[in-house]
Amino acid sequence: MTRIFSGVKPTGHLTLGNYLGAVRRWVAVDQHAAEALFCVVDLHALTVDHDPARVRRLSRQAASLLLAAGLDPDVCTVFVQSQVDEHARLAYVLECVATDGEMRRMIQYKEKSARERARGGSVRLSLLTYPVLMAADILAYGADEVPVGDDQAQHVELTRDLAVRFNQRYGHTFVVPKAVHPQVGARVMSLQDPGSKMGKSDGDAAAGIVYLLDEPEVVRKKVMRAVTDSGHEVEYDRDAKPGVANLLDILAACTGREPAALAEDYHSYGVLKKDTAEAVVEELRPLRVRHAELCADPGYVDGVLRAGAERARGLARPRVDAAYRAIGLLPAG
Ligand code: AQP
């Protein structure tokens, strides 16, 4: 049976980008089609300046949102990365296979390290190496498929390279996974800056980000204030009209229609925004309701995470042990 692994970072509140680009497909397709593991990758949240209490809070919230969105712990495994030691154990071994040059070519490293330096901060070493940890997240489970938004394509490519290199040097140990992207919603852009991804850690740009737990009125306000392009024609043209194209992509993802076909129905930006806002509010409504119920029952969420970590450990341990043996480490006991 196909095995799937994917995750979210608790670096901020989950966004519409996370939902349309990843979580919605995990719920609707992946958890039923395969043996699927979904992880709150909290170790990745430590790669930039962070507040420990906030990371803990956001980890629990992310897990609750995944369950509220419809991940069913009876059919898939939901867990927190730091509760399964195999991720960090394997990451070190993979660091001995990856190269410094490879790490420095990662687009996210270039962008985020430049951002940190511009703020006058220092760049954590883990920001450079975290794609290796991400490779460990995936390879530890022998995942065949990694359903992610477009922004993660380069990291999955690196994961494939590391798996192939390890297998060639030390004997076949890892499944070589492939990235799977949704057809619509693979890259939701900021409503205020349609040239940039709607990313949850960009707190300075909250006006352009729809958070899954935003009140409906807030969602409407953000969408109605979305930056659009010059002219009045509603056309689906990502280069010439990125703001309008982003709204059409979002509306398409919420309605199941094609963005170019939707464009033909609209003759003003105002009506397009209004319909997009309502579609987003409706899309998120059930998730918000279920999330409120789960918040009233934190013991349930903790129980799901405990069971998930135990199961994940059982799946990862044999492959990580095999990697340790293959690379030349003396088995314990
Ligand atoms: N804007 C987006 N459009 C489509 N998919 C997206 N994803 C994230 N943003 C978009 C997908 O959601 C999954 C989880 O993402 P993540 O938690 O790894 O990263 P993030 O939400 O992008 O968080 P940050 O901290 O703001 O990330 P950086 O700054 O690292 O990009 C992934 O499948 C992702 O593709």
Residues whose N, C-alpha, C, O or C-beta is under 5 A from the ligand:
A	BS01	AQP	G7 V8 K9 T11 G17 N18 G21 A22 P147 V148 G149 D150 D151 Q152 G185 A186 R187 V188 M189 K197 M198 G199 K200 S201 D202
